[in-house]
Amino acid sequence: MAADTIVHRLLSQRERRPSAPAYFVKHHGVWRPTSWRDYVVEIRTAARALMALGLPAGGTVAMLGFNRPEWVVFDHAAMMAGGAAAGIYTTCSAEEVAYIVDHAEAHAVLIEDLGQWKKIVAERARMPKLRHVVTMRDCPPIDDPMVLSWTAFCDRAAAVSDADLDARIDRIEQAQLATLIYTSGTTGPPKGVMLSHRNLAWTARALIDQGGAREGDCGLSYLPLSHIAEQMSTIHVPATSGATVYFAESIDKVPDNLKEVQPTVVFGVPRIWEKFHAGVTAKLAQATGVKARLMARTRRVCGEVTALRNRGKEPGGALALQYKLAHRLVLSKLKPALGLGRARLCVTGAAPLATDVIEFFGTLDIVLHEIYGQSEDCGPTSFNLPGATKFGTVGRPLAGVEVKLADDGEILVRGPNVFLGYFKEPAATAEALDGEWLRSGDLGAFDADGFLSITGRKKEILITAGGKNISPKNIEAALKESPLIAEAVVIGDRRKFLSALITVDDAAVKAALGDAPGPRDARADLRAAVQRQLDVVNERLARVEQVKKFTILERPFAIETGELTPTLKIKRKAVNQNFATEIEAMYQE
């Protein structure tokens, strides 16, 4: 095969490792494998079924459900049939689902269960181009002429020959649309990011060649497949490298599944690592006597080893012996207990993670490699790769990707991973692309060693009543260095001073301060603890950047209430709307 796309790489895996496991699913308490040979048969069957249902070359489909083999098979099948797929977050409302299905002009939608079906039914009139709904395995029967069970869908493949499918595959071009990534929409309706076969194939290969993945890896698929990062981890990199994917049973089961699978590569958004951090910190606080001294020595040794390895060096002499002893006495038990016993690469991305959390894990021999990018460049712009990592930065640009800073500090990106544009939105495309350069919307800076740091978000700049431009991102990250603070949102646009809305980590509060009755914001000990962190942060800031007041909210920010995107990014507009009363109270004289 001369062509080099994800489709062609997938087919080659069937020839290279037919009996090796492509993926695992847990059934009745047992992880059961599906071989690459059978996986490709599943995908080819689904591709022929889509053609039988009338999907034309260039047509689109959509998927709405948790991480399951059917989701990935449907995605691969759409590409194989010459079309493209659009993932939809499971947390989207019926209105949001209808918007994406209609905007993407999806011919068919794959759904997980009756809950997602209700969204389709509620807004069916707004999706005039939708012809078929396919249910995943184990979904209860749905009595509707539009709906096909997974088995009935696969049976449709008999009407299309393998030769007809092969003809579609042969016509796939590198520049052709391969997938649509609908942004989670921190502002306005989601936009469809158009990624080509070349975009996806180049990025997957680059990640493998530069150490971000390798043959023989295995990972746990649990983050939303609608996000480009999980698609790279679950779909495109495995098709390129032959890595094995384990599909998590559910979000709630992820901690258990991690311990069972012990993946070699672990990707987590910051909130995942923050929860790990809170749990481990609470456990360490309980250690006393010999155990406490052993842990302190282990953390000191691992901190030194991590610093060396981040610079591409290995420990020697006494340090190497101390590290070996620490591994035998502590790490060999601690890391498997977290599900990280075999992890050779732990990655954090999609949003900023406080440097102190990253440094904490480094003292436990768990190095978090921060990656930075966006859907518009297939995920990676820069990456703290093993042997070339600097905590507090997002790494050096991925080899083959050019990154420069505009006059105002905006990060501009050019490379084979930069997208085709936004689907059916030429004005938005023109705003995002300056020739071949992608305007990221993020502000950044390079250090003397070429490592990139994110200094703010261009569109999130606050302009105070005094006319000062302030980026809230770094202030919020500094506040979150306290384990008590789960989220912090700085307020101050067109205001006389900055204030902050704070949500707290209940487990950390309980561990540090114990249980106490009454509203959170009225608790003197909790307010005092948050104020101490605020004082520390304010000392590092210019007067105009200092936070003068704060409110501890009675509930956390949530996807369901609109303050978080499905990838747990803050929606500032929703926060301002939902907590307008609390905000105004801070500015009353």
MITOR-40332 format. One record per residue (C-alpha): residue in three letters; x, y, z. Coordinates in steps of 0.5 Angstrom, whole numbers, padded with zeros to 4 digits, always signed. Layout:
MITOR-40332
ALAXYZ;...
END
This chain:
MITOR-40332
MET+0000+0000+0000;ALA+0003+0006-0002;ALA-0002+0011+0002;ASP+0000+0013+0009;THR-0006+0014+0013;ILE-0009+0012+0019;VAL-0014+0007+0015;HIS-0008+0004+0011;ARG-0004+0003+0018;LEU-0009+0000+0021;LEU-0010-0005+0015;SER-0002-0006+0016;GLN-0003-0008+0023;ARG-0007-0014+0021;GLU-0002-0017+0017;ARG+0004-0015+0022;ARG+0001-0018+0028;PRO-0006-0021+0027;SER-0006-0025+0033;ALA-0004-0020+0038;PRO-0009-0016+0042;ALA-0012-0010+0039;TYR-0016-0008+0045;PHE-0019-0011+0051;VAL-0026-0010+0054;LYS-0028-0013+0061;HIS-0034-0018+0061;HIS-0036-0021+0068;GLY-0030-0019+0071;VAL-0025-0021+0066;TRP-0021-0017+0061;ARG-0022-0020+0054;PRO-0018-0019+0048;THR-0020-0018+0041;SER-0014-0019+0036;TRP-0012-0014+0031;ARG-0015-0019+0025;ASP-0022-0019+0028;TYR-0021-0012+0030;VAL-0020-0010+0023;VAL-0026-0015+0021;GLU-0030-0011+0025;ILE-0028-0004+0022;ARG-0029-0007+0015;THR-0036-0010+0017;ALA-0038-0003+0020;ALA-0035+0001+0014;ARG-0039-0003+0009;ALA-0045-0003+0013;LEU-0045+0005+0013;MET-0044+0005+0005;ALA-0050+0000+0005;LEU-0054+0005+0009;GLY-0052+0010+0004;LEU-0046+0014+0007;PRO-0043+0017+0001;ALA-0035+0019+0000;GLY-0034+0025+0004;GLY-0040+0024+0008;THR-0040+0024+0016;VAL-0043+0021+0022;ALA-0043+0022+0029;MET-0042+0018+0036;LEU-0045+0020+0042;GLY-0043+0015+0048;PHE-0037+0013+0053;ASN-0031+0010+0051;ARG-0033+0003+0048;PRO-0030-0001+0042;GLU-0036+0001+0038;TRP-0035+0008+0038;VAL-0028+0007+0035;VAL-0030+0002+0030;PHE-0035+0007+0028;ASP-0030+0012+0027;HIS-0025+0008+0024;ALA-0031+0005+0019;ALA-0033+0012+0017;MET-0025+0014+0015;MET-0025+0007+0011;ALA-0031+0009+0007;GLY-0028+0015+0005;GLY-0032+0020+0010;ALA-0031+0023+0017;ALA-0034+0022+0024;ALA-0036+0027+0029;GLY-0035+0026+0037;ILE-0040+0029+0041;TYR-0039+0029+0049;THR-0044+0025+0053;THR-0045+0031+0057;CYS-0048+0035+0052;SER-0055+0037+0052;ALA-0061+0035+0047;GLU-0060+0042+0044;GLU-0052+0042+0044;VAL-0053+0034+0041;ALA-0058+0037+0035;TYR-0053+0043+0034;ILE-0047+0038+0032;VAL-0051+0033+0029;ASP-0054+0038+0024;HIS-0048+0042+0023;ALA-0044+0036+0021;GLU-0049+0034+0017;ALA-0049+0027+0020;HIS-0052+0021+0016;ALA-0052+0017+0022;VAL-0051+0017+0029;LEU-0048+0012+0034;ILE-0051+0012+0041;GLU-0050+0009+0047;ASP-0056+0008+0051;LEU-0063+0010+0052;GLY-0061+0017+0055;GLN-0057+0019+0049;TRP-0063+0017+0045;LYS-0068+0021+0049;LYS-0064+0027+0047;ILE-0064+0025+0039;VAL-0072+0024+0040;ALA-0073+0031+0043;GLU-0070+0035+0038;ARG-0071+0030+0032;ALA-0074+0036+0028;ARG-0068+0040+0028;MET-0064+0034+0025;PRO-0067+0034+0018;LYS-0061+0030+0015;LEU-0060+0025+0020;ARG-0062+0018+0017;HIS-0060+0013+0022;VAL-0059+0012+0029;VAL-0055+0006+0031;THR-0054+0003+0038;MET-0048+0000+0042;ARG-0048-0007+0044;ASP-0052-0008+0050;CYS-0057-0002+0049;PRO-0064-0004+0050;PRO-0068-0005+0044;ILE-0071+0002+0041;ASP-0078+0001+0037;ASP-0077+0006+0032;PRO-0076+0005+0024;MET-0070+0010+0025;VAL-0066+0006+0030;LEU-0062+0000+0028;SER-0058-0005+0034;TRP-0051-0006+0033;THR-0052-0013+0030;ALA-0058-0011+0025;PHE-0053-0005+0023;CYS-0047-0010+0022;ASP-0052-0015+0018;ARG-0053-0009+0013;ALA-0046-0010+0011;ALA-0048-0016+0006;ALA-0050-0012+0001;VAL-0043-0009+0000;SER-0037-0012-0003;ASP-0030-0012+0000;ALA-0028-0010-0007;ASP-0033-0004-0007;LEU-0030-0002+0000;ASP-0023-0003-0003;ALA-0025+0002-0008;ARG-0027+0007-0003;ILE-0020+0006+0001;ASP-0016+0007-0006;ARG-0019+0014-0007;ILE-0017+0016+0000;GLU-0013+0022-0001;GLN-0008+0026+0005;ALA-0011+0032+0004;GLN-0018+0029+0005;LEU-0022+0031+0011;ALA-0022+0025+0016;THR-0025+0027+0022;LEU-0029+0033+0026;ILE-0027+0035+0033;TYR-0032+0040+0036;THR-0029+0044+0041;SER-0032+0044+0048;GLY-0034+0051+0047;THR-0032+0056+0053;THR-0035+0061+0049;GLY-0041+0061+0044;PRO-0043+0055+0040;PRO-0038+0049+0038;LYS-0034+0050+0032;GLY-0032+0044+0028;VAL-0025+0043+0027;MET-0023+0040+0020;LEU-0017+0035+0021;SER-0014+0031+0015;HIS-0012+0024+0014;ARG-0005+0028+0013;ASN-0006+0032+0020;LEU-0008+0025+0024;ALA-0002+0021+0021;TRP+0003+0026+0021;THR+0002+0027+0028;ALA+0001+0020+0031;ARG+0008+0018+0027;ALA+0011+0024+0030;LEU+0009+0023+0037;ILE+0012+0016+0036;ASP+0018+0018+0033;GLN+0019+0023+0039;GLY+0018+0018+0045;GLY+0011+0020+0046;ALA+0009+0013+0044;ARG+0012+0006+0042;GLU+0010-0001+0040;GLY+0008-0005+0046;ASP+0005+0000+0050;CYS-0002-0001+0053;GLY-0007+0005+0055;LEU-0013+0006+0059;SER-0019+0009+0055;TYR-0023+0013+0059;LEU-0023+0021+0057;PRO-0028+0023+0052;LEU-0027+0021+0046;SER-0030+0027+0043;HIS-0023+0030+0045;ILE-0017+0030+0040;ALA-0012+0028+0046;GLU-0016+0021+0047;GLN-0017+0020+0040;MET-0010+0020+0039;SER-0009+0016+0045;THR-0014+0011+0043;ILE-0015+0011+0035;HIS-0009+0014+0031;VAL-0003+0012+0035;PRO-0005+0005+0036;ALA-0007+0004+0029;THR+0000+0007+0028;SER+0004+0003+0033;GLY+0000-0003+0034;ALA-0001-0001+0042;THR-0006-0004+0046;VAL-0012-0001+0048;TYR-0016-0003+0055;PHE-0023+0001+0055;ALA-0025+0003+0062;GLU-0032+0000+0065;SER-0034+0007+0067;ILE-0031+0014+0070;ASP-0033+0011+0077;LYS-0029+0005+0075;VAL-0022+0008+0073;PRO-0018+0008+0079;ASP-0020+0000+0080;ASN-0019-0001+0072;LEU-0012+0003+0073;LYS-0010-0002+0078;GLU-0012-0008+0074;VAL-0009-0006+0067;GLN-0003-0002+0070;PRO-0002+0002+0063;THR+0005+0004+0060;VAL+0002+0010+0058;VAL-0003+0014+0062;PHE-0006+0021+0060;GLY-0010+0025+0065;VAL-0013+0032+0065;PRO-0010+0036+0071;ARG-0017+0035+0075;ILE-0015+0027+0075;TRP-0008+0029+0077;GLU-0010+0033+0083;LYS-0015+0028+0085;PHE-0009+0023+0086;HIS-0005+0029+0089;ALA-0010+0030+0094;GLY-0011+0022+0096;VAL-0003+0021+0096;THR-0002+0027+0100;ALA-0008+0025+0105;LYS-0004+0018+0106;LEU+0003+0021+0107;ALA+0000+0026+0113;GLN-0002+0019+0116;ALA+0005+0017+0116;THR+0009+0017+0123;GLY+0016+0015+0126;VAL+0020+0010+0121;LYS+0015+0010+0116;ALA+0015+0018+0115;ARG+0023+0018+0115;LEU+0023+0013+0110;MET+0018+0017+0106;ALA+0022+0023+0107;ARG+0028+0020+0105;THR+0025+0017+0099;ARG+0022+0023+0096;ARG+0029+0027+0097;VAL+0032+0021+0093;CYS+0027+0021+0087;GLY+0027+0029+0087;GLU+0034+0028+0085;VAL+0033+0023+0080;THR+0028+0026+0077;ALA+0032+0032+0076;LEU+0037+0029+0073;ARG+0033+0025+0068;ASN+0029+0031+0066;ARG+0036+0033+0063;GLY+0037+0026+0060;LYS+0042+0024+0065;GLU+0042+0018+0070;PRO+0044+0017+0077;GLY+0050+0014+0079;GLY+0054+0012+0085;ALA+0051+0013+0092;LEU+0045+0016+0089;ALA+0043+0010+0084;LEU+0044+0005+0090;GLN+0039+0010+0094;TYR+0034+0010+0089;LYS+0035+0002+0088;LEU+0033+0002+0095;ALA+0027+0007+0095;HIS+0024+0003+0089;ARG+0025-0004+0093;LEU+0022-0001+0100;VAL+0017+0004+0097;LEU+0016+0005+0090;SER+0015-0002+0088;LYS+0009-0002+0093;LEU+0006+0005+0092;LYS+0006+0006+0084;PRO+0002-0001+0083;ALA-0003+0002+0088;LEU-0004+0008+0084;GLY-0004+0004+0078;LEU+0002+0007+0075;GLY+0007+0001+0077;ARG+0009+0000+0069;ALA+0008+0007+0067;ARG+0014+0009+0063;LEU+0010+0016+0061;CYS+0005+0020+0065;VAL+0002+0026+0061;THR-0002+0032+0063;GLY-0005+0036+0058;ALA-0012+0040+0056;ALA-0011+0045+0061;PRO-0005+0048+0066;LEU-0003+0044+0072;ALA+0000+0047+0078;THR+0008+0046+0078;ASP+0008+0044+0085;VAL+0003+0038+0084;ILE+0008+0036+0078;GLU+0014+0037+0083;PHE+0010+0033+0088;PHE+0009+0027+0083;GLY+0017+0028+0081;THR+0019+0026+0088;LEU+0015+0020+0088;ASP+0019+0018+0081;ILE+0012+0019+0077;VAL+0014+0024+0072;LEU+0009+0028+0069;HIS+0010+0031+0062;GLU+0006+0037+0060;ILE+0004+0037+0053;TYR+0001+0043+0050;GLY-0003+0044+0044;GLN-0010+0045+0041;SER-0015+0041+0037;GLU-0013+0046+0031;ASP-0006+0042+0031;CYS-0008+0035+0033;GLY-0007+0036+0040;PRO+0001+0037+0041;THR+0004+0044+0039;SER+0010+0043+0045;PHE+0011+0037+0049;ASN+0016+0036+0055;LEU+0019+0029+0053;PRO+0023+0024+0057;GLY+0030+0027+0058;ALA+0028+0034+0056;THR+0023+0036+0061;LYS+0023+0043+0065;PHE+0017+0043+0070;GLY+0013+0050+0070;THR+0014+0050+0062;VAL+0010+0046+0057;GLY+0016+0043+0053;ARG+0020+0045+0047;PRO+0016+0045+0040;LEU+0015+0038+0037;ALA+0020+0037+0032;GLY+0017+0039+0025;VAL+0013+0044+0028;GLU+0015+0051+0028;VAL+0013+0056+0034;LYS+0014+0063+0034;LEU+0011+0069+0038;ALA+0007+0075+0035;ASP+0009+0082+0037;ASP+0003+0082+0043;GLY+0006+0075+0045;GLU+0001+0070+0042;ILE+0003+0063+0040;LEU+0003+0062+0033;VAL+0004+0055+0030;ARG+0006+0052+0023;GLY+0007+0045+0021;PRO+0003+0039+0018;ASN-0001+0038+0024;VAL-0005+0045+0023;PHE-0012+0044+0021;LEU-0016+0045+0015;GLY-0020+0050+0018;TYR-0027+0050+0021;PHE-0033+0047+0018;LYS-0037+0051+0014;GLU-0035+0057+0018;PRO-0030+0061+0013;ALA-0030+0068+0017;ALA-0028+0064+0024;THR-0022+0060+0019;ALA-0020+0067+0017;GLU-0019+0069+0024;ALA-0015+0063+0026;LEU-0011+0062+0020;ASP-0006+0067+0018;GLY-0003+0064+0012;GLU+0000+0057+0014;TRP+0000+0060+0021;LEU-0005+0058+0027;ARG-0006+0063+0032;SER-0007+0060+0038;GLY-0010+0065+0042;ASP-0005+0063+0048;LEU+0000+0068+0050;GLY+0007+0065+0051;ALA+0014+0066+0052;PHE+0021+0062+0051;ASP+0026+0061+0056;ALA+0034+0061+0054;ASP+0033+0053+0053;GLY+0027+0054+0048;PHE+0022+0051+0053;LEU+0015+0054+0052;SER+0011+0057+0058;ILE+0004+0059+0057;THR+0003+0066+0060;GLY-0004+0067+0059;ARG-0010+0067+0054;LYS-0011+0073+0050;LYS-0019+0073+0050;GLU-0019+0072+0057;ILE-0015+0078+0059;LEU-0018+0082+0064;ILE-0018+0090+0063;THR-0019+0093+0070;ALA-0023+0100+0071;GLY-0016+0103+0072;GLY-0014+0100+0065;LYS-0009+0095+0067;ASN-0009+0089+0063;ILE-0009+0083+0067;SER-0008+0075+0065;PRO-0012+0071+0071;LYS-0009+0064+0069;ASN-0003+0065+0073;ILE-0006+0068+0079;GLU-0011+0062+0079;ALA-0006+0057+0078;ALA-0002+0060+0084;LEU-0008+0060+0088;LYS-0009+0053+0087;GLU-0002+0051+0089;SER-0006+0050+0096;PRO-0009+0043+0096;LEU-0015+0046+0100;ILE-0017+0050+0093;ALA-0020+0046+0088;GLU-0022+0052+0083;ALA-0020+0059+0083;VAL-0024+0064+0078;VAL-0021+0071+0078;ILE-0026+0077+0077;GLY-0024+0084+0075;ASP-0026+0086+0068;ARG-0028+0093+0069;ARG-0028+0093+0076;LYS-0024+0097+0081;PHE-0020+0091+0084;LEU-0019+0084+0083;SER-0023+0078+0087;ALA-0024+0071+0087;LEU-0029+0065+0087;ILE-0026+0059+0090;THR-0028+0052+0091;VAL-0025+0047+0096;ASP-0023+0040+0095;ASP-0027+0037+0101;ALA-0022+0031+0102;ALA-0017+0036+0103;VAL-0021+0041+0108;LYS-0023+0035+0112;ALA-0016+0032+0112;ALA-0013+0039+0114;LEU-0019+0042+0118;GLY-0023+0037+0120;ASP-0031+0037+0120;ALA-0034+0043+0122;PRO-0042+0045+0121;GLY-0044+0051+0118;PRO-0044+0055+0111;ARG-0037+0054+0108;ASP-0036+0061+0107;ALA-0037+0063+0114;ARG-0032+0058+0117;ALA-0027+0062+0120;ASP-0021+0056+0120;LEU-0023+0055+0112;ARG-0023+0062+0111;ALA-0016+0063+0115;ALA-0013+0058+0111;VAL-0015+0060+0104;GLN-0013+0067+0106;ARG-0006+0065+0108;GLN-0005+0062+0101;LEU-0008+0069+0098;ASP-0003+0073+0102;VAL+0003+0068+0099;VAL+0000+0069+0092;ASN-0001+0077+0093;GLU+0007+0078+0095;ARG+0009+0075+0089;LEU+0004+0080+0085;ALA+0004+0087+0083;ARG-0001+0091+0087;VAL-0005+0092+0081;GLU-0005+0084+0080;GLN-0007+0083+0088;VAL-0013+0079+0089;LYS-0017+0084+0095;LYS-0023+0079+0096;PHE-0025+0072+0095;THR-0032+0068+0096;ILE-0032+0061+0098;LEU-0037+0058+0094;GLU-0042+0053+0097;ARG-0042+0048+0091;PRO-0036+0046+0086;PHE-0036+0048+0079;ALA-0039+0043+0075;ILE-0041+0040+0067;GLU-0048+0040+0069;THR-0049+0047+0071;GLY-0045+0050+0065;GLU-0039+0052+0069;LEU-0034+0047+0066;THR-0033+0044+0059;PRO-0033+0036+0058;THR-0025+0037+0059;LEU-0026+0041+0065;LYS-0024+0048+0063;ILE-0027+0054+0066;LYS-0033+0057+0062;ARG-0032+0064+0065;LYS-0038+0067+0062;ALA-0042+0062+0066;VAL-0039+0063+0072;ASN-0040+0070+0072;GLN-0047+0069+0070;ASN-0049+0063+0075;PHE-0045+0067+0081;ALA-0047+0074+0079;THR-0050+0075+0086;GLU-0044+0073+0090;ILE-0039+0077+0085;GLU-0043+0083+0086;ALA-0043+0082+0094;MET-0036+0083+0094;TYR-0036+0090+0090;GLN-0041+0093+0095;GLU-0038+0098+0099;
END
